[in-house]
Amino acid sequence: MKEIQGTYRQATGELPFRLTNDYLFRALLQKNNKVLKHLTCSLMRIRPEEVKEVRVENPIVLGEAVRDKEFILDVKVSLNSEEIINYEMQVANRGDWPMRSLVYLCREFDQLQHGEDYRDIRPVTHIGFLDFPLFPEKPEFYATYRMQNVRNHHLYTDRFTLSVVDLNQVELATEEDRAWRTDYWAALFKATTWEEVKGMAEKDEIMREAADTVYLLTQDDLVRERCWAREDYYRTMRTYENEIRDLKDENGTLKNENDSLKEKIRLLEMRISENTE
């Protein structure tokens, strides 16, 4: 990356890209380890002094082209070399998040090498930041799911965890969420103007770190180009999804049953699958 002068304090108006852009989200956590550490502490409910090391295990070369499929898993993080945390930013609701997130979690959980003991499996947590409601009938800001007995709720294992942050439900943050400042992170990711970012940065040192890093990243031409590429990808996917939606009724059934429409939907769904599997 080229040398950038200046600071977020001199920026005004609309942000070039929101942090719901998965490239910018990934770049921020990779570029600033302090931000990565404190976000991890907020979500995992641990104190900073408990963190000996936190590192991104799947870094990218910032500014270089990245294939769409590499964004299926945004950030793989190792915490104290003892736990694996997957962070994923998702803005498009394709109706398959529970299954997709479970597949990603299982892939990381299946980590044993030949000769290793099952008891040595590291705990794995997948945390999705969603820009849409996962379960509209059961809205929640920060939800965590684990395997447990359906009758007595006894925990089967604490090494296999799925969590979801609904970026549009900050008002539902609990006292615990606010105590760990998880709501602050959600507000940063959803911010649309530099004025919003400055307001948060004035009150919090880590938010100042994040604001400065976002400013530097968004001033770099190559990073901006990659962020624009991701925005174009979102638009393309939305176009495919809208075309499919227009061909179906509210129950998901084809409005007109004929082979040409079925083939068109098949091709559109194939294009979406090619970019998301």
C-alpha beads as a LAMMPS data file, in Angstrom:
LAMMPS data file: protein, C-alpha beads

277 atoms
276 bonds

1 atom types
1 bond types

-500.0 500.0 xlo xhi
-500.0 500.0 ylo yhi
-500.0 500.0 zlo zhi

Masses

1 110.0

Atoms # bond

1 1 1 0.000 0.000 0.000
2 1 1 1.217 3.503 -0.762
3 1 1 1.984 5.996 2.002
4 1 1 -1.157 7.955 2.959
5 1 1 -1.075 11.262 4.792
6 1 1 -3.822 12.634 7.014
7 1 1 -6.348 11.368 9.528
8 1 1 -10.051 10.627 9.815
9 1 1 -10.461 13.931 11.686
10 1 1 -10.193 15.853 8.424
11 1 1 -12.777 13.681 6.633
12 1 1 -16.384 14.805 6.269
13 1 1 -19.579 13.585 4.679
14 1 1 -20.493 10.109 3.507
15 1 1 -18.084 7.228 4.020
16 1 1 -16.606 5.920 0.743
17 1 1 -17.605 2.410 1.871
18 1 1 -19.416 1.098 4.911
19 1 1 -17.761 -1.610 6.965
20 1 1 -20.493 -3.977 5.808
21 1 1 -18.314 -4.179 2.688
22 1 1 -16.597 -7.495 3.384
23 1 1 -13.315 -6.420 1.785
24 1 1 -13.041 -3.331 3.988
25 1 1 -14.158 -5.342 7.030
26 1 1 -11.485 -7.935 6.376
27 1 1 -8.844 -5.297 5.641
28 1 1 -9.534 -3.453 8.906
29 1 1 -9.164 -6.550 11.079
30 1 1 -6.059 -7.650 9.223
31 1 1 -4.422 -4.214 9.236
32 1 1 -5.010 -3.269 12.873
33 1 1 -4.331 -6.002 15.414
34 1 1 -5.490 -3.822 18.300
35 1 1 -8.906 -3.470 16.678
36 1 1 -9.016 -7.227 16.043
37 1 1 -8.109 -7.915 19.666
38 1 1 -10.742 -5.637 21.171
39 1 1 -13.494 -6.789 18.804
40 1 1 -12.660 -10.368 19.791
41 1 1 -12.752 -9.479 23.482
42 1 1 -16.144 -7.823 23.034
43 1 1 -17.697 -10.795 21.254
44 1 1 -16.042 -13.575 23.248
45 1 1 -16.597 -11.801 26.578
46 1 1 -12.967 -11.838 27.692
47 1 1 -10.749 -9.113 29.120
48 1 1 -7.864 -7.731 27.005
49 1 1 -5.330 -8.940 29.581
50 1 1 -6.499 -12.504 28.922
51 1 1 -5.370 -12.258 25.300
52 1 1 -1.792 -13.378 24.800
53 1 1 -2.071 -13.442 21.016
54 1 1 -4.729 -12.941 18.395
55 1 1 -3.880 -13.286 14.723
56 1 1 -5.524 -13.622 11.327
57 1 1 -4.735 -17.042 9.885
58 1 1 -5.943 -16.352 6.333
59 1 1 -4.457 -12.942 5.469
60 1 1 -4.703 -11.462 1.996
61 1 1 -2.341 -9.043 0.253
62 1 1 -4.297 -5.822 0.537
63 1 1 -4.977 -4.274 -2.843
64 1 1 -4.452 -7.449 -4.836
65 1 1 -7.373 -9.038 -6.677
66 1 1 -9.286 -11.643 -4.694
67 1 1 -11.642 -14.211 -6.170
68 1 1 -15.265 -13.949 -4.997
69 1 1 -15.251 -17.425 -3.484
70 1 1 -12.406 -16.498 -1.129
71 1 1 -14.930 -14.328 0.694
72 1 1 -17.077 -17.236 1.813
73 1 1 -15.059 -17.090 5.029
74 1 1 -13.956 -13.526 5.702
75 1 1 -11.580 -13.748 8.635
76 1 1 -10.190 -16.826 10.382
77 1 1 -8.728 -15.862 13.745
78 1 1 -6.575 -17.803 16.191
79 1 1 -7.040 -16.765 19.834
80 1 1 -4.125 -17.618 22.131
81 1 1 -3.385 -20.572 19.805
82 1 1 -6.216 -22.329 21.674
83 1 1 -9.416 -21.304 19.870
84 1 1 -10.538 -20.629 16.311
85 1 1 -12.990 -17.829 15.564
86 1 1 -14.505 -17.247 12.135
87 1 1 -15.800 -13.733 11.444
88 1 1 -18.073 -13.237 8.457
89 1 1 -19.808 -10.108 7.209
90 1 1 -22.960 -10.885 5.202
91 1 1 -25.224 -8.278 3.606
92 1 1 -27.300 -10.436 1.239
93 1 1 -30.092 -12.589 2.644
94 1 1 -30.345 -15.726 0.500
95 1 1 -32.464 -17.559 3.030
96 1 1 -29.804 -20.165 3.754
97 1 1 -27.729 -18.628 6.536
98 1 1 -28.314 -21.338 9.197
99 1 1 -27.131 -24.081 6.828
100 1 1 -24.259 -22.054 5.337
101 1 1 -22.880 -20.975 8.705
102 1 1 -23.149 -24.549 9.999
103 1 1 -21.186 -25.852 7.003
104 1 1 -18.403 -23.296 7.586
105 1 1 -18.302 -24.117 11.290
106 1 1 -18.074 -27.857 10.614
107 1 1 -15.237 -27.346 8.147
108 1 1 -13.169 -25.570 10.792
109 1 1 -14.108 -28.025 13.522
110 1 1 -12.812 -30.904 11.404
111 1 1 -9.209 -30.014 12.222
112 1 1 -7.626 -33.216 13.563
113 1 1 -4.539 -34.528 11.829
114 1 1 -3.668 -38.238 11.615
115 1 1 -2.695 -39.571 15.035
116 1 1 -4.115 -36.665 17.046
117 1 1 -6.553 -37.160 19.924
118 1 1 -10.186 -36.026 19.668
119 1 1 -9.768 -34.348 23.050
120 1 1 -7.258 -31.980 21.452
121 1 1 -9.795 -30.373 19.100
122 1 1 -9.735 -26.621 19.577
123 1 1 -13.022 -24.825 20.277
124 1 1 -14.458 -23.181 17.159
125 1 1 -16.873 -20.243 17.036
126 1 1 -18.451 -18.849 13.895
127 1 1 -19.716 -15.263 14.287
128 1 1 -21.811 -13.767 11.507
129 1 1 -22.489 -10.045 11.228
130 1 1 -25.771 -9.919 9.338
131 1 1 -27.303 -6.871 7.666
132 1 1 -30.696 -8.588 7.660
133 1 1 -32.888 -10.375 10.235
134 1 1 -32.091 -14.057 10.644
135 1 1 -35.321 -14.971 12.412
136 1 1 -37.754 -12.048 12.005
137 1 1 -40.223 -13.684 14.384
138 1 1 -37.543 -13.877 17.099
139 1 1 -35.461 -10.668 16.768
140 1 1 -32.281 -10.503 18.817
141 1 1 -29.164 -8.337 18.670
142 1 1 -26.465 -10.835 19.667
143 1 1 -27.521 -14.475 19.740
144 1 1 -25.406 -17.540 20.514
145 1 1 -26.305 -21.155 19.709
146 1 1 -24.790 -24.395 21.014
147 1 1 -25.646 -28.108 20.988
148 1 1 -27.693 -29.163 24.009
149 1 1 -30.167 -31.753 25.227
150 1 1 -33.651 -30.817 23.984
151 1 1 -35.328 -31.874 27.252
152 1 1 -33.075 -30.802 30.098
153 1 1 -30.891 -28.329 28.127
154 1 1 -27.666 -29.985 29.296
155 1 1 -24.779 -28.721 27.150
156 1 1 -23.375 -31.395 24.819
157 1 1 -20.129 -29.484 24.169
158 1 1 -18.881 -25.917 24.478
159 1 1 -16.400 -26.329 21.620
160 1 1 -18.907 -25.865 18.805
161 1 1 -20.608 -22.455 18.768
162 1 1 -22.568 -20.309 16.315
163 1 1 -23.203 -16.634 17.033
164 1 1 -25.059 -13.950 15.099
165 1 1 -24.900 -10.172 15.400
166 1 1 -27.949 -8.530 13.803
167 1 1 -26.576 -5.140 12.772
168 1 1 -30.097 -3.734 12.464
169 1 1 -31.229 -4.638 15.991
170 1 1 -28.823 -2.596 18.123
171 1 1 -31.781 -1.293 20.133
172 1 1 -32.267 -4.862 21.417
173 1 1 -28.761 -4.982 22.934
174 1 1 -28.813 -6.392 26.464
175 1 1 -27.018 -4.926 29.471
176 1 1 -24.288 -7.496 28.896
177 1 1 -23.975 -6.476 25.224
178 1 1 -23.610 -2.832 26.240
179 1 1 -21.184 -3.642 29.059
180 1 1 -18.918 -5.382 26.549
181 1 1 -19.549 -2.579 23.984
182 1 1 -20.776 -4.973 21.329
183 1 1 -23.400 -2.391 20.404
184 1 1 -20.604 0.110 19.715
185 1 1 -19.001 -2.231 17.196
186 1 1 -22.322 -2.778 15.442
187 1 1 -22.834 0.991 15.251
188 1 1 -19.368 1.381 13.704
189 1 1 -20.057 -1.295 11.088
190 1 1 -23.353 0.367 10.157
191 1 1 -22.030 3.955 10.141
192 1 1 -22.600 5.825 6.877
193 1 1 -20.828 9.155 7.558
194 1 1 -17.523 10.326 8.953
195 1 1 -19.462 12.402 11.466
196 1 1 -20.929 9.220 12.970
197 1 1 -17.477 7.647 13.138
198 1 1 -15.980 10.759 14.737
199 1 1 -18.719 10.777 17.370
200 1 1 -17.761 7.258 18.424
201 1 1 -14.031 7.935 18.186
202 1 1 -14.281 10.902 20.547
203 1 1 -15.455 8.588 23.324
204 1 1 -13.299 5.513 22.770
205 1 1 -9.604 4.945 22.038
206 1 1 -10.171 1.717 20.089
207 1 1 -12.783 3.419 17.928
208 1 1 -10.155 6.075 17.168
209 1 1 -7.800 3.284 16.112
210 1 1 -10.509 1.824 13.879
211 1 1 -11.407 5.237 12.421
212 1 1 -7.809 6.037 11.514
213 1 1 -7.276 2.637 9.918
214 1 1 -10.498 2.879 7.894
215 1 1 -9.457 6.341 6.728
216 1 1 -6.032 5.117 5.590
217 1 1 -7.506 2.072 3.862
218 1 1 -10.140 4.066 1.991
219 1 1 -7.561 6.563 0.766
220 1 1 -5.557 3.829 -0.958
221 1 1 -6.475 3.510 -4.637
222 1 1 -5.947 -0.260 -4.821
223 1 1 -8.008 -0.959 -1.723
224 1 1 -10.769 1.312 -3.012
225 1 1 -10.741 -0.591 -6.293
226 1 1 -11.228 -3.895 -4.458
227 1 1 -14.019 -2.413 -2.339
228 1 1 -15.759 -1.182 -5.505
229 1 1 -15.395 -4.664 -6.979
230 1 1 -17.194 -6.104 -3.961
231 1 1 -19.962 -3.510 -4.269
232 1 1 -20.381 -4.490 -7.914
233 1 1 -20.539 -8.146 -6.861
234 1 1 -23.348 -7.341 -4.391
235 1 1 -25.286 -5.520 -7.102
236 1 1 -24.906 -8.447 -9.514
237 1 1 -26.113 -10.955 -6.926
238 1 1 -29.084 -8.745 -6.032
239 1 1 -29.986 -8.503 -9.721
240 1 1 -30.040 -12.306 -10.069
241 1 1 -32.052 -12.698 -6.864
242 1 1 -34.570 -10.021 -7.881
243 1 1 -35.061 -11.662 -11.283
244 1 1 -35.831 -14.970 -9.595
245 1 1 -38.168 -13.278 -7.101
246 1 1 -40.092 -11.566 -9.898
247 1 1 -40.779 -14.932 -11.527
248 1 1 -42.320 -16.383 -8.371
249 1 1 -45.348 -15.608 -6.228
250 1 1 -45.295 -14.922 -2.482
251 1 1 -45.215 -18.661 -1.789
252 1 1 -42.144 -19.188 -3.940
253 1 1 -44.087 -20.911 -6.720
254 1 1 -43.582 -20.060 -10.391
255 1 1 -46.216 -17.598 -11.573
256 1 1 -46.352 -19.344 -14.938
257 1 1 -45.417 -22.989 -15.249
258 1 1 -43.426 -23.434 -18.439
259 1 1 -40.079 -24.919 -19.382
260 1 1 -38.475 -21.638 -20.481
261 1 1 -39.095 -19.982 -17.104
262 1 1 -37.849 -23.044 -15.258
263 1 1 -34.673 -22.987 -17.326
264 1 1 -34.188 -19.264 -16.711
265 1 1 -34.455 -19.777 -12.953
266 1 1 -32.085 -22.733 -13.136
267 1 1 -29.478 -20.602 -14.923
268 1 1 -29.886 -17.684 -12.494
269 1 1 -29.566 -19.982 -9.493
270 1 1 -26.503 -21.578 -11.066
271 1 1 -24.867 -18.149 -11.449
272 1 1 -25.534 -17.375 -7.788
273 1 1 -24.206 -20.777 -6.725
274 1 1 -21.042 -20.373 -8.799
275 1 1 -20.222 -17.225 -6.852
276 1 1 -21.156 -18.385 -3.359
277 1 1 -20.238 -22.055 -2.952

Bonds

1 1 1 2
2 1 2 3
3 1 3 4
4 1 4 5
5 1 5 6
6 1 6 7
7 1 7 8
8 1 8 9
9 1 9 10
10 1 10 11
11 1 11 12
12 1 12 13
13 1 13 14
14 1 14 15
15 1 15 16
16 1 16 17
17 1 17 18
18 1 18 19
19 1 19 20
20 1 20 21
21 1 21 22
22 1 22 23
23 1 23 24
24 1 24 25
25 1 25 26
26 1 26 27
27 1 27 28
28 1 28 29
29 1 29 30
30 1 30 31
31 1 31 32
32 1 32 33
33 1 33 34
34 1 34 35
35 1 35 36
36 1 36 37
37 1 37 38
38 1 38 39
39 1 39 40
40 1 40 41
41 1 41 42
42 1 42 43
43 1 43 44
44 1 44 45
45 1 45 46
46 1 46 47
47 1 47 48
48 1 48 49
49 1 49 50
50 1 50 51
51 1 51 52
52 1 52 53
53 1 53 54
54 1 54 55
55 1 55 56
56 1 56 57
57 1 57 58
58 1 58 59
59 1 59 60
60 1 60 61
61 1 61 62
62 1 62 63
63 1 63 64
64 1 64 65
65 1 65 66
66 1 66 67
67 1 67 68
68 1 68 69
69 1 69 70
70 1 70 71
71 1 71 72
72 1 72 73
73 1 73 74
74 1 74 75
75 1 75 76
76 1 76 77
77 1 77 78
78 1 78 79
79 1 79 80
80 1 80 81
81 1 81 82
82 1 82 83
83 1 83 84
84 1 84 85
85 1 85 86
86 1 86 87
87 1 87 88
88 1 88 89
89 1 89 90
90 1 90 91
91 1 91 92
92 1 92 93
93 1 93 94
94 1 94 95
95 1 95 96
96 1 96 97
97 1 97 98
98 1 98 99
99 1 99 100
100 1 100 101
101 1 101 102
102 1 102 103
103 1 103 104
104 1 104 105
105 1 105 106
106 1 106 107
107 1 107 108
108 1 108 109
109 1 109 110
110 1 110 111
111 1 111 112
112 1 112 113
113 1 113 114
114 1 114 115
115 1 115 116
116 1 116 117
117 1 117 118
118 1 118 119
119 1 119 120
120 1 120 121
121 1 121 122
122 1 122 123
123 1 123 124
124 1 124 125
125 1 125 126
126 1 126 127
127 1 127 128
128 1 128 129
129 1 129 130
130 1 130 131
131 1 131 132
132 1 132 133
133 1 133 134
134 1 134 135
135 1 135 136
136 1 136 137
137 1 137 138
138 1 138 139
139 1 139 140
140 1 140 141
141 1 141 142
142 1 142 143
143 1 143 144
144 1 144 145
145 1 145 146
146 1 146 147
147 1 147 148
148 1 148 149
149 1 149 150
150 1 150 151
151 1 151 152
152 1 152 153
153 1 153 154
154 1 154 155
155 1 155 156
156 1 156 157
157 1 157 158
158 1 158 159
159 1 159 160
160 1 160 161
161 1 161 162
162 1 162 163
163 1 163 164
164 1 164 165
165 1 165 166
166 1 166 167
167 1 167 168
168 1 168 169
169 1 169 170
170 1 170 171
171 1 171 172
172 1 172 173
173 1 173 174
174 1 174 175
175 1 175 176
176 1 176 177
177 1 177 178
178 1 178 179
179 1 179 180
180 1 180 181
181 1 181 182
182 1 182 183
183 1 183 184
184 1 184 185
185 1 185 186
186 1 186 187
187 1 187 188
188 1 188 189
189 1 189 190
190 1 190 191
191 1 191 192
192 1 192 193
193 1 193 194
194 1 194 195
195 1 195 196
196 1 196 197
197 1 197 198
198 1 198 199
199 1 199 200
200 1 200 201
201 1 201 202
202 1 202 203
203 1 203 204
204 1 204 205
205 1 205 206
206 1 206 207
207 1 207 208
208 1 208 209
209 1 209 210
210 1 210 211
211 1 211 212
212 1 212 213
213 1 213 214
214 1 214 215
215 1 215 216
216 1 216 217
217 1 217 218
218 1 218 219
219 1 219 220
220 1 220 221
221 1 221 222
222 1 222 223
223 1 223 224
224 1 224 225
225 1 225 226
226 1 226 227
227 1 227 228
228 1 228 229
229 1 229 230
230 1 230 231
231 1 231 232
232 1 232 233
233 1 233 234
234 1 234 235
235 1 235 236
236 1 236 237
237 1 237 238
238 1 238 239
239 1 239 240
240 1 240 241
241 1 241 242
242 1 242 243
243 1 243 244
244 1 244 245
245 1 245 246
246 1 246 247
247 1 247 248
248 1 248 249
249 1 249 250
250 1 250 251
251 1 251 252
252 1 252 253
253 1 253 254
254 1 254 255
255 1 255 256
256 1 256 257
257 1 257 258
258 1 258 259
259 1 259 260
260 1 260 261
261 1 261 262
262 1 262 263
263 1 263 264
264 1 264 265
265 1 265 266
266 1 266 267
267 1 267 268
268 1 268 269
269 1 269 270
270 1 270 271
271 1 271 272
272 1 272 273
273 1 273 274
274 1 274 275
275 1 275 276
276 1 276 277
